[in-house]
Amino acid sequence: LIFLVLLGAVWLIEAEIQEPCKSKLLTLQSCLPYVTGKASSPTSDCCGALKTIRAGDPVCLCELISDGGSSYVSGLNITTLLALPVICSV
């Protein structure tokens, strides 16, 4: 029973973290061409959105990047995604 309570608590915490991040992900749409391999570099809009998320919600930025965005968007190049903060000087 204790295990089920703890499992439920972890699920609730995870849901609270992920839901706000889903809305933040929408602001990163300009990054999709770069992280899916359709563009050779990120746009200034992409880097600007990344910087805005970092300034306002760095935990969310970490979640989006460490998760590889795979919970939200398929077809991402994980290597390119992980390099995005460095390329954008975030």
Backbone torsions as a table, in degrees:
resi	resn	phi	psi	omega
1	LEU	NA	-42.0	178.7
2	ILE	-62.4	-39.7	178.5
3	PHE	-59.5	-43.8	-179.6
4	LEU	-64.9	-37.9	177.8
5	VAL	-64.7	-45.5	178.8
6	LEU	-63.8	-41.5	178.7
7	LEU	-61.6	-41.9	177.4
8	GLY	-63.5	-40.4	179.5
9	ALA	-64.8	-43.0	178.5
10	VAL	-62.6	-42.2	179.3
11	TRP	-61.9	-42.9	179.4
12	LEU	-64.2	-42.4	178.6
13	ILE	-63.1	-44.3	-179.9
14	GLU	-62.7	-40.7	179.3
15	ALA	-64.0	-38.0	178.8
16	GLU	-65.8	-35.7	-179.9
17	ILE	-74.4	-43.6	-173.6
18	GLN	-72.3	-37.7	-175.4
19	GLU	-60.3	-49.1	177.2
20	PRO	-62.2	-32.5	-179.1
21	CYS	-69.0	-29.9	178.0
22	LYS	-61.9	-40.3	179.0
23	SER	-70.1	-33.3	177.4
24	LYS	-67.1	-33.0	-179.7
25	LEU	-60.0	-34.0	179.3
26	LEU	-60.7	-30.9	179.5
27	THR	-73.0	-12.6	-179.1
28	LEU	-98.5	15.3	-179.9
29	GLN	-57.5	-31.6	179.9
30	SER	-68.5	-12.3	177.9
31	CYS	-86.9	-16.4	-174.7
32	LEU	-56.0	-44.9	179.3
33	PRO	-57.6	-37.5	-179.2
34	TYR	-72.4	-48.2	-174.9
35	VAL	-77.8	-8.0	174.1
36	THR	-104.4	4.2	175.4
37	GLY	84.5	11.1	-179.2
38	LYS	-92.1	-6.7	177.5
39	ALA	-138.0	148.5	-176.7
40	SER	-83.3	-14.5	178.0
41	SER	-152.4	155.2	178.4
42	PRO	-74.1	151.3	177.9
43	THR	-78.5	165.1	176.4
44	SER	-65.2	-31.6	176.0
45	ASP	-63.3	-40.8	178.3
46	CYS	-60.9	-52.0	-178.7
47	CYS	-63.4	-37.4	177.8
48	GLY	-63.4	-43.1	178.4
49	ALA	-64.5	-40.2	178.6
50	LEU	-62.1	-43.5	178.8
51	LYS	-65.3	-37.9	178.8
52	THR	-64.2	-43.8	178.7
53	ILE	-64.8	-42.5	179.8
54	ARG	-60.8	-41.6	-178.7
55	ALA	-68.9	-37.6	-175.0
56	GLY	-94.0	-29.7	-175.4
57	ASP	-154.2	71.8	-176.5
58	PRO	-61.6	-29.5	178.3
59	VAL	-63.6	-40.6	179.1
60	CYS	-64.7	-41.7	178.3
61	LEU	-60.3	-44.1	178.1
62	CYS	-61.8	-41.6	179.7
63	GLU	-63.5	-45.9	-178.8
64	LEU	-61.6	-41.5	-177.5
65	ILE	-78.0	-45.2	-177.5
66	SER	-68.1	-30.6	176.9
67	ASP	-76.0	-13.1	-177.7
68	GLY	73.8	9.1	-178.7
69	GLY	67.6	2.6	-174.6
70	SER	-64.2	-22.6	176.8
71	SER	-73.0	-19.5	-171.7
72	TYR	-113.6	-38.7	-173.9
73	VAL	-138.8	134.7	177.2
74	SER	-96.3	161.6	176.4
75	GLY	83.6	17.4	-179.1
76	LEU	-83.6	145.2	171.6
77	ASN	-87.6	107.7	-173.8
78	ILE	-61.8	-39.3	179.6
79	THR	-61.2	-45.0	178.7
80	THR	-65.3	-41.6	179.1
81	LEU	-61.3	-45.1	-179.2
82	LEU	-66.7	-27.5	179.3
83	ALA	-82.1	-15.1	-174.7
84	LEU	-54.8	-46.0	178.8
85	PRO	-60.5	-35.9	179.4
86	VAL	-70.0	-45.7	-179.2
87	ILE	-62.7	-36.9	-179.7
88	CYS	-88.5	2.9	-178.7
89	SER	55.1	47.0	179.8
90	VAL	-96.8	NA	NA
